[in-house]
Amino acid sequence: MITINSVWFSGDDICVKMSDGKIVQTPIGSYPNLSKGNTDQLNKYEIKGGGRWIHWEELDEDLSVEGFLQLH
């Protein structure tokens, strides 16, 4: 099972490193709730479900491993 190891932001992109070593980079604008967030809000995420998804409480957003892998 592939899981999320780490999350960071580069310019206008969200970057996610998976447990298999793959790095997925996607424009933040692809996610309307994230695109409304400021830097502090974006950095207040939690990796949940044993690494299966990322949750932003303040921005009411959840992104899953499956969702990221479907994009790439």
Secondary structure by P-SEA (a helix, b strand, c coil): ccccccccccccbbbbbccccbbbbbbcccccccccccccccccccccccccccccccccccccaaaaaaac
